[in-house]
Amino acid sequence: DVLGRYLEPNQVADIERAYQLAERAHDGQMRSSGDPYITHPVAAAHILADLHLDHQTIMAALMHDVIEDCDVTKQDLTAEFGETVADLMAMTQDIRVILIKLADRLHNMQTLGALRPDKRRRIARETLEIYAPIANRLGIYRLKEQLELLGFANMYPLRYRILQHSVKKVRGHRKEIVERITEQLRTRLKDARISSKVIGREKSVYSIYKKMRDKVGTFNEVMDIYAFRVITDSEDSCYRILGQIHNLF
C-alpha cells in the first residue's frame, strides 16, 4: 500500500520479487527477540518507503543481509536484479547505502529489548555518537530524532523516564500556547504578504537533556521546550519576518 502511493506498478513488482528472494534466503532464521528474521529487512524497507526512496533502494534494503548471512552471492543478485541493486549492498560511494544503514539501525533500535543491558547500552552509545549525527548531517530529521530518542532511552533509561515524565507534566498548557503563537505568526505574515511557512514544534526529550547537561543544569531552567521555525524564500524576507515578529511580541 505504501509503495503503490508513489511508485510505478512494475517497480512495486520488482520489490515483491526482492522480498520473495529475501524470505527464501532467511527461511528458518530467527532474531534475538524470537521473531522470524525477515521481519527486520521488511521493517528497514518500510522506514525507507515512508521517506519515498526509489525502488532500487527498497529492494536493496529487503535483501541487505542476504549476502552476509545467507547462501546468496553478489553475482546471484546481479543476475536476478541487475548491477545497481547488487552494488547497493557492496559499496559505500552511493548515498543510498547510508540510508539503508540508517533504516537498518533504526529498526534494530526499535527492537533492542531482547538484548542484554550491557549490549543495549553499547549499541545505544554508537547510535547517539555515530548514526544520529549522520542522519542530522544528511538533513533526515525524522530519522535523527527517532535514533536520538531510542538511543537516549536505552543508554540512560532512568534519566529518560524521569525527564519524559517532567515534560508530560508541563506539556498540556504549553501545547495550546504553541498552537496559538503559530497561528498568530501565520496570520501576521499573511497580512504582511510575506511568503513563508511557519512550524511550531515540541523539542525532543533528548534535545532537552543535552541542554540540561551542557548548559543550564536543571529541567526548571530549560525555557525553550517548544520552538518555532519560519522558512521563507530570501534573506531579505528573513529580516522582514524578524521585524514582524518583533512588532507582534
ZADO-1210 file (C-alpha; in nm, 4 decimals, padded with zeros to 6 digits):
<atoms>
<atom x="00.0000" y="00.0000" z="00.0000" code="ASP" pos="1"/>
<atom x="00.2789" y="00.2432" z="00.0917" code="VAL" pos="2"/>
<atom x="00.4803" y="00.1702" z="-00.2224" code="LEU" pos="3"/>
<atom x="00.1777" y="00.1979" z="-00.4501" code="GLY" pos="4"/>
<atom x="00.1287" y="00.5616" z="-00.3481" code="ARG" pos="5"/>
<atom x="00.4467" y="00.6793" z="-00.5207" code="TYR" pos="6"/>
<atom x="00.5988" y="00.4017" z="-00.7345" code="LEU" pos="7"/>
<atom x="00.5003" y="00.2508" z="-01.0691" code="GLU" pos="8"/>
<atom x="00.3334" y="-00.0950" z="-01.0671" code="PRO" pos="9"/>
<atom x="00.6336" y="-00.2564" z="-01.2406" code="ASN" pos="10"/>
<atom x="00.8649" y="-00.1128" z="-00.9712" code="GLN" pos="11"/>
<atom x="00.6429" y="-00.2500" z="-00.6945" code="VAL" pos="12"/>
<atom x="00.6525" y="-00.5876" z="-00.8721" code="ALA" pos="13"/>
<atom x="01.0360" y="-00.5773" z="-00.8713" code="ASP" pos="14"/>
<atom x="01.0292" y="-00.5042" z="-00.4970" code="ILE" pos="15"/>
<atom x="00.7977" y="-00.8002" z="-00.4430" code="GLU" pos="16"/>
<atom x="01.0473" y="-01.0249" z="-00.6221" code="ARG" pos="17"/>
<atom x="01.3234" y="-00.8934" z="-00.3943" code="ALA" pos="18"/>
<atom x="01.1069" y="-00.9677" z="-00.0918" code="TYR" pos="19"/>
<atom x="01.0433" y="-01.3227" z="-00.2107" code="GLN" pos="20"/>
<atom x="01.4163" y="-01.3864" z="-00.2515" code="LEU" pos="21"/>
<atom x="01.4876" y="-01.2422" z="00.0946" code="ALA" pos="22"/>
<atom x="01.2124" y="-01.4513" z="00.2522" code="GLU" pos="23"/>
<atom x="01.3535" y="-01.7691" z="00.0974" code="ARG" pos="24"/>
<atom x="01.7113" y="-01.6791" z="00.1920" code="ALA" pos="25"/>
<atom x="01.6246" y="-01.6076" z="00.5561" code="HIS" pos="26"/>
<atom x="01.3879" y="-01.9037" z="00.5914" code="ASP" pos="27"/>
<atom x="01.4360" y="-02.0605" z="00.9349" code="GLY" pos="28"/>
<atom x="01.6486" y="-01.7753" z="01.0710" code="GLN" pos="29"/>
<atom x="01.5260" y="-01.6001" z="01.3863" code="MET" pos="30"/>
<atom x="01.6105" y="-01.2730" z="01.5627" code="ARG" pos="31"/>
<atom x="01.7100" y="-01.2460" z="01.9302" code="SER" pos="32"/>
<atom x="01.3502" y="-01.1420" z="02.0005" code="SER" pos="33"/>
<atom x="01.2224" y="-01.4734" z="01.8634" code="GLY" pos="34"/>
<atom x="01.0676" y="-01.3106" z="01.5542" code="ASP" pos="35"/>
<atom x="01.1411" y="-01.4506" z="01.2065" code="PRO" pos="36"/>
<atom x="01.4491" y="-01.2708" z="01.0675" code="TYR" pos="37"/>
<atom x="01.2615" y="-01.1466" z="00.7598" code="ILE" pos="38"/>
<atom x="01.0679" y="-00.9021" z="00.9822" code="THR" pos="39"/>
<atom x="01.3877" y="-00.6946" z="01.0187" code="HIS" pos="40"/>
<atom x="01.4651" y="-00.6204" z="00.6499" code="PRO" pos="41"/>
<atom x="01.0924" y="-00.5620" z="00.5895" code="VAL" pos="42"/>
<atom x="01.0855" y="-00.3045" z="00.8711" code="ALA" pos="43"/>
<atom x="01.4004" y="-00.1330" z="00.7373" code="ALA" pos="44"/>
<atom x="01.2464" y="-00.1203" z="00.3888" code="ALA" pos="45"/>
<atom x="00.9254" y="00.0248" z="00.5345" code="HIS" pos="46"/>
<atom x="01.1205" y="00.3085" z="00.7012" code="ILE" pos="47"/>
<atom x="01.2734" y="00.3975" z="00.3632" code="LEU" pos="48"/>
<atom x="00.9389" y="00.3654" z="00.1838" code="ALA" pos="49"/>
<atom x="00.7917" y="00.6191" z="00.4267" code="ASP" pos="50"/>
<atom x="01.0694" y="00.8541" z="00.3063" code="LEU" pos="51"/>
<atom x="00.9715" y="00.7759" z="-00.0573" code="HIS" pos="52"/>
<atom x="01.3077" y="00.6275" z="-00.1541" code="LEU" pos="53"/>
<atom x="01.3436" y="00.4800" z="-00.5049" code="ASP" pos="54"/>
<atom x="01.2530" y="00.1209" z="-00.5786" code="HIS" pos="55"/>
<atom x="01.6137" y="00.0004" z="-00.6104" code="GLN" pos="56"/>
<atom x="01.6928" y="00.1236" z="-00.2591" code="THR" pos="57"/>
<atom x="01.3844" y="-00.0530" z="-00.1213" code="ILE" pos="58"/>
<atom x="01.4900" y="-00.3736" z="-00.2968" code="MET" pos="59"/>
<atom x="01.8424" y="-00.3483" z="-00.1554" code="ALA" pos="60"/>
<atom x="01.7027" y="-00.2828" z="00.1944" code="ALA" pos="61"/>
<atom x="01.4936" y="-00.6006" z="00.1746" code="LEU" pos="62"/>
<atom x="01.8000" y="-00.8024" z="00.0729" code="MET" pos="63"/>
<atom x="02.0674" y="-00.6139" z="00.2668" code="HIS" pos="64"/>
<atom x="02.1640" y="-00.9150" z="00.4819" code="ASP" pos="65"/>
<atom x="02.1360" y="-01.1976" z="00.2300" code="VAL" pos="66"/>
<atom x="02.4973" y="-01.1746" z="00.1031" code="ILE" pos="67"/>
<atom x="02.6383" y="-01.1624" z="00.4563" code="GLU" pos="68"/>
<atom x="02.4115" y="-01.4165" z="00.6273" code="ASP" pos="69"/>
<atom x="02.2767" y="-01.6479" z="00.3563" code="CYS" pos="70"/>
<atom x="02.3980" y="-01.8660" z="00.0751" code="ASP" pos="71"/>
<atom x="02.3493" y="-01.5927" z="-00.1874" code="VAL" pos="72"/>
<atom x="02.6330" y="-01.4246" z="-00.3798" code="THR" pos="73"/>
<atom x="02.6615" y="-01.0791" z="-00.5317" code="LYS" pos="74"/>
<atom x="02.6740" y="-01.2492" z="-00.8723" code="GLN" pos="75"/>
<atom x="02.3392" y="-01.4173" z="-00.7988" code="ASP" pos="76"/>
<atom x="02.1816" y="-01.0809" z="-00.7172" code="LEU" pos="77"/>
<atom x="02.3336" y="-00.9140" z="-01.0243" code="THR" pos="78"/>
<atom x="02.1901" y="-01.1864" z="-01.2488" code="ALA" pos="79"/>
<atom x="01.8460" y="-01.1591" z="-01.0887" code="GLU" pos="80"/>
<atom x="01.8091" y="-00.7843" z="-01.0240" code="PHE" pos="81"/>
<atom x="02.0854" y="-00.6020" z="-01.2133" code="GLY" pos="82"/>
<atom x="02.4127" y="-00.4402" z="-01.1115" code="GLU" pos="83"/>
<atom x="02.2725" y="-00.1303" z="-00.9392" code="THR" pos="84"/>
<atom x="02.0755" y="-00.3212" z="-00.6767" code="VAL" pos="85"/>
<atom x="02.3617" y="-00.5655" z="-00.6155" code="ALA" pos="86"/>
<atom x="02.6129" y="-00.2813" z="-00.5836" code="ASP" pos="87"/>
<atom x="02.3985" y="-00.1070" z="-00.3227" code="LEU" pos="88"/>
<atom x="02.4868" y="-00.3929" z="-00.0849" code="MET" pos="89"/>
<atom x="02.8577" y="-00.3917" z="-00.1590" code="ALA" pos="90"/>
<atom x="02.9772" y="-00.0313" z="-00.1953" code="MET" pos="91"/>
<atom x="02.9915" y="00.2937" z="00.0004" code="THR" pos="92"/>
<atom x="03.0072" y="00.5553" z="-00.2754" code="GLN" pos="93"/>
<atom x="02.6296" y="00.5712" z="-00.3175" code="ASP" pos="94"/>
<atom x="02.4414" y="00.7800" z="-00.0589" code="ILE" pos="95"/>
<atom x="02.1594" y="00.5237" z="-00.0675" code="ARG" pos="96"/>
<atom x="02.3867" y="00.2727" z="00.1084" code="VAL" pos="97"/>
<atom x="02.3995" y="00.5093" z="00.4073" code="ILE" pos="98"/>
<atom x="02.0202" y="00.5458" z="00.4035" code="LEU" pos="99"/>
<atom x="01.9821" y="00.1676" z="00.4141" code="ILE" pos="100"/>
<atom x="02.2269" y="00.1525" z="00.7071" code="LYS" pos="101"/>
<atom x="02.0278" y="00.4209" z="00.8922" code="LEU" pos="102"/>
<atom x="01.6991" y="00.2355" z="00.8404" code="ALA" pos="103"/>
<atom x="01.8670" y="-00.0900" z="00.9458" code="ASP" pos="104"/>
<atom x="01.9947" y="00.0742" z="01.2649" code="ARG" pos="105"/>
<atom x="01.6597" y="00.2392" z="01.3437" code="LEU" pos="106"/>
<atom x="01.4738" y="-00.0912" z="01.3351" code="HIS" pos="107"/>
<atom x="01.7460" y="-00.2552" z="01.5443" code="ASN" pos="108"/>
<atom x="01.6996" y="00.0250" z="01.7999" code="MET" pos="109"/>
<atom x="01.3234" y="-00.0319" z="01.7989" code="GLN" pos="110"/>
<atom x="01.3790" y="-00.3977" z="01.8911" code="THR" pos="111"/>
<atom x="01.6645" y="-00.3780" z="02.1440" code="LEU" pos="112"/>
<atom x="01.4540" y="-00.5205" z="02.4275" code="GLY" pos="113"/>
<atom x="01.5684" y="-00.8783" z="02.3684" code="ALA" pos="114"/>
<atom x="01.9377" y="-00.7975" z="02.4274" code="LEU" pos="115"/>
<atom x="02.1432" y="-00.7864" z="02.7483" code="ARG" pos="116"/>
<atom x="02.1574" y="-00.4417" z="02.9182" code="PRO" pos="117"/>
<atom x="02.5323" y="-00.4009" z="02.8523" code="ASP" pos="118"/>
<atom x="02.4847" y="-00.4769" z="02.4818" code="LYS" pos="119"/>
<atom x="02.1873" y="-00.2386" z="02.4644" code="ARG" pos="120"/>
<atom x="02.3996" y="00.0412" z="02.6120" code="ARG" pos="121"/>
<atom x="02.6867" y="-00.0238" z="02.3701" code="ARG" pos="122"/>
<atom x="02.4562" y="-00.0108" z="02.0672" code="ILE" pos="123"/>
<atom x="02.2752" y="00.2948" z="02.2076" code="ALA" pos="124"/>
<atom x="02.6043" y="00.4839" z="02.2549" code="ARG" pos="125"/>
<atom x="02.7109" y="00.4000" z="01.8999" code="GLU" pos="126"/>
<atom x="02.3728" y="00.5220" z="01.7746" code="THR" pos="127"/>
<atom x="02.3980" y="00.8558" z="01.9590" code="LEU" pos="128"/>
<atom x="02.7615" y="00.9164" z="01.8621" code="GLU" pos="129"/>
<atom x="02.7606" y="00.7969" z="01.5003" code="ILE" pos="130"/>
<atom x="02.4244" y="00.7204" z="01.3394" code="TYR" pos="131"/>
<atom x="02.2124" y="01.0111" z="01.4690" code="ALA" pos="132"/>
<atom x="02.4779" y="01.2721" z="01.3681" code="PRO" pos="133"/>
<atom x="02.4944" y="01.1189" z="01.0180" code="ILE" pos="134"/>
<atom x="02.1150" y="01.1445" z="00.9829" code="ALA" pos="135"/>
<atom x="02.1363" y="01.5047" z="01.1062" code="ASN" pos="136"/>
<atom x="02.4131" y="01.5914" z="00.8574" code="ARG" pos="137"/>
<atom x="02.2030" y="01.4446" z="00.5754" code="LEU" pos="138"/>
<atom x="01.9031" y="01.6528" z="00.6879" code="GLY" pos="139"/>
<atom x="01.6834" y="01.3487" z="00.7602" code="ILE" pos="140"/>
<atom x="01.5485" y="01.4892" z="01.0854" code="TYR" pos="141"/>
<atom x="01.2724" y="01.2321" z="01.1260" code="ARG" pos="142"/>
<atom x="01.5327" y="00.9526" z="01.1469" code="LEU" pos="143"/>
<atom x="01.7710" y="01.1653" z="01.3524" code="LYS" pos="144"/>
<atom x="01.5123" y="01.2361" z="01.6226" code="GLU" pos="145"/>
<atom x="01.3967" y="00.8729" z="01.6406" code="GLN" pos="146"/>
<atom x="01.7573" y="00.7483" z="01.6650" code="LEU" pos="147"/>
<atom x="01.8331" y="01.0013" z="01.9392" code="GLU" pos="148"/>
<atom x="01.5209" y="00.9208" z="02.1385" code="LEU" pos="149"/>
<atom x="01.5777" y="00.5443" z="02.1275" code="LEU" pos="150"/>
<atom x="01.9494" y="00.5875" z="02.1918" code="GLY" pos="151"/>
<atom x="01.8803" y="00.8039" z="02.4973" code="PHE" pos="152"/>
<atom x="01.6098" y="00.5681" z="02.6299" code="ALA" pos="153"/>
<atom x="01.8453" y="00.2690" z="02.6105" code="ASN" pos="154"/>
<atom x="02.1630" y="00.4470" z="02.7220" code="MET" pos="155"/>
<atom x="02.0108" y="00.6223" z="03.0234" code="TYR" pos="156"/>
<atom x="01.6723" y="00.4562" z="03.0898" code="PRO" pos="157"/>
<atom x="01.6174" y="00.6194" z="03.4321" code="LEU" pos="158"/>
<atom x="01.7078" y="00.9703" z="03.3123" code="ARG" pos="159"/>
<atom x="01.4835" y="00.9190" z="03.0097" code="TYR" pos="160"/>
<atom x="01.1810" y="00.8144" z="03.2192" code="ARG" pos="161"/>
<atom x="01.2209" y="01.0998" z="03.4704" code="ILE" pos="162"/>
<atom x="01.2643" y="01.3637" z="03.2003" code="LEU" pos="163"/>
<atom x="00.9787" y="01.2289" z="02.9901" code="GLN" pos="164"/>
<atom x="00.7529" y="01.2466" z="03.2971" code="HIS" pos="165"/>
<atom x="00.8598" y="01.6078" z="03.3629" code="SER" pos="166"/>
<atom x="00.7913" y="01.7101" z="03.0029" code="VAL" pos="167"/>
<atom x="00.4459" y="01.5470" z="03.0102" code="LYS" pos="168"/>
<atom x="00.3544" y="01.7444" z="03.3236" code="LYS" pos="169"/>
<atom x="00.4161" y="02.0816" z="03.1531" code="VAL" pos="170"/>
<atom x="00.3036" y="01.9823" z="02.8037" code="ARG" pos="171"/>
<atom x="-00.0730" y="02.0412" z="02.8131" code="GLY" pos="172"/>
<atom x="-00.0901" y="02.4168" z="02.8728" code="HIS" pos="173"/>
<atom x="00.2203" y="02.4934" z="02.6694" code="ARG" pos="174"/>
<atom x="00.0916" y="02.2960" z="02.3709" code="LYS" pos="175"/>
<atom x="-00.2079" y="02.5308" z="02.3491" code="GLU" pos="176"/>
<atom x="00.0305" y="02.8265" z="02.3660" code="ILE" pos="177"/>
<atom x="00.2476" y="02.6957" z="02.0824" code="VAL" pos="178"/>
<atom x="-00.0576" y="02.6438" z="01.8596" code="GLU" pos="179"/>
<atom x="-00.1814" y="02.9944" z="01.9320" code="ARG" pos="180"/>
<atom x="00.1585" y="03.1547" z="01.8642" code="ILE" pos="181"/>
<atom x="00.1986" y="02.9569" z="01.5414" code="THR" pos="182"/>
<atom x="-00.1401" y="03.0809" z="01.4191" code="GLU" pos="183"/>
<atom x="-00.0579" y="03.4402" z="01.5212" code="GLN" pos="184"/>
<atom x="00.2654" y="03.4257" z="01.3220" code="LEU" pos="185"/>
<atom x="00.0950" y="03.2814" z="01.0158" code="ARG" pos="186"/>
<atom x="-00.1795" y="03.5462" z="01.0240" code="THR" pos="187"/>
<atom x="00.0641" y="03.8362" z="01.0700" code="ARG" pos="188"/>
<atom x="00.2939" y="03.7224" z="00.7865" code="LEU" pos="189"/>
<atom x="-00.0025" y="03.6591" z="00.5569" code="LYS" pos="190"/>
<atom x="-00.1335" y="04.0110" z="00.6279" code="ASP" pos="191"/>
<atom x="00.2151" y="04.1478" z="00.5533" code="ALA" pos="192"/>
<atom x="00.2140" y="03.9486" z="00.2264" code="ARG" pos="193"/>
<atom x="00.5400" y="03.7719" z="00.3057" code="ILE" pos="194"/>
<atom x="00.5641" y="03.4231" z="00.1609" code="SER" pos="195"/>
<atom x="00.6599" y="03.1843" z="00.4422" code="SER" pos="196"/>
<atom x="00.5964" y="02.8564" z="00.6182" code="LYS" pos="197"/>
<atom x="00.5628" y="02.8566" z="00.9994" code="VAL" pos="198"/>
<atom x="00.6300" y="02.5423" z="01.2017" code="ILE" pos="199"/>
<atom x="00.5786" y="02.5143" z="01.5779" code="GLY" pos="200"/>
<atom x="00.7204" y="02.2049" z="01.7413" code="ARG" pos="201"/>
<atom x="00.7926" y="02.0436" z="02.0736" code="GLU" pos="202"/>
<atom x="01.1611" y="01.9812" z="02.1335" code="LYS" pos="203"/>
<atom x="01.2622" y="01.6183" z="02.1786" code="SER" pos="204"/>
<atom x="01.3400" y="01.4757" z="02.5217" code="VAL" pos="205"/>
<atom x="01.6998" y="01.4136" z="02.4126" code="TYR" pos="206"/>
<atom x="01.7392" y="01.7734" z="02.2928" code="SER" pos="207"/>
<atom x="01.6176" y="01.8978" z="02.6324" code="ILE" pos="208"/>
<atom x="01.8524" y="01.6547" z="02.8097" code="TYR" pos="209"/>
<atom x="02.1527" y="01.7812" z="02.6096" code="LYS" pos="210"/>
<atom x="02.0688" y="02.1410" z="02.7023" code="LYS" pos="211"/>
<atom x="02.0424" y="02.0449" z="03.0707" code="MET" pos="212"/>
<atom x="02.3712" y="01.8559" z="03.0541" code="ARG" pos="213"/>
<atom x="02.5702" y="02.1134" z="02.8587" code="ASP" pos="214"/>
<atom x="02.4237" y="02.4476" z="02.9679" code="LYS" pos="215"/>
<atom x="02.1505" y="02.5063" z="03.2215" code="VAL" pos="216"/>
<atom x="02.1641" y="02.2195" z="03.4708" code="GLY" pos="217"/>
<atom x="01.8013" y="02.1571" z="03.5770" code="THR" pos="218"/>
<atom x="01.4758" y="02.0959" z="03.3923" code="PHE" pos="219"/>
<atom x="01.3077" y="02.4015" z="03.5511" code="ASN" pos="220"/>
<atom x="01.5737" y="02.6233" z="03.3921" code="GLU" pos="221"/>
<atom x="01.5052" y="02.4940" z="03.0397" code="VAL" pos="222"/>
<atom x="01.2787" y="02.7596" z="02.8904" code="MET" pos="223"/>
<atom x="01.2603" y="02.6523" z="02.5270" code="ASP" pos="224"/>
<atom x="01.0714" y="02.3226" z="02.5386" code="ILE" pos="225"/>
<atom x="00.8966" y="02.4426" z="02.2231" code="TYR" pos="226"/>
<atom x="01.0480" y="02.6058" z="01.9170" code="ALA" pos="227"/>
<atom x="00.9249" y="02.7934" z="01.6103" code="PHE" pos="228"/>
<atom x="01.0761" y="02.7849" z="01.2656" code="ARG" pos="229"/>
<atom x="00.9861" y="03.0239" z="00.9841" code="VAL" pos="230"/>
<atom x="01.1030" y="02.9273" z="00.6353" code="ILE" pos="231"/>
<atom x="01.0996" y="03.1798" z="00.3525" code="THR" pos="232"/>
<atom x="01.2476" y="03.2337" z="00.0080" code="ASP" pos="233"/>
<atom x="01.5148" y="03.5037" z="00.0521" code="SER" pos="234"/>
<atom x="01.7473" y="03.6692" z="00.3022" code="GLU" pos="235"/>
<atom x="01.5561" y="03.9954" z="00.2624" code="ASP" pos="236"/>
<atom x="01.2338" y="03.8202" z="00.3660" code="SER" pos="237"/>
<atom x="01.4108" y="03.6791" z="00.6725" code="CYS" pos="238"/>
<atom x="01.4768" y="04.0317" z="00.8035" code="TYR" pos="239"/>
<atom x="01.1244" y="04.1462" z="00.7200" code="ARG" pos="240"/>
<atom x="00.9836" y="03.8464" z="00.9098" code="ILE" pos="241"/>
<atom x="01.2080" y="03.9213" z="01.2071" code="LEU" pos="242"/>
<atom x="01.0675" y="04.2753" z="01.2117" code="GLY" pos="243"/>
<atom x="00.7115" y="04.1449" z="01.2071" code="GLN" pos="244"/>
<atom x="00.7869" y="03.9083" z="01.4962" code="ILE" pos="245"/>
<atom x="00.9379" y="04.1944" z="01.6997" code="HIS" pos="246"/>
<atom x="00.6280" y="04.4062" z="01.6381" code="ASN" pos="247"/>
<atom x="00.3933" y="04.1197" z="01.7259" code="LEU" pos="248"/>
<atom x="00.5681" y="04.0246" z="02.0515" code="PHE" pos="249"/>
</atoms>
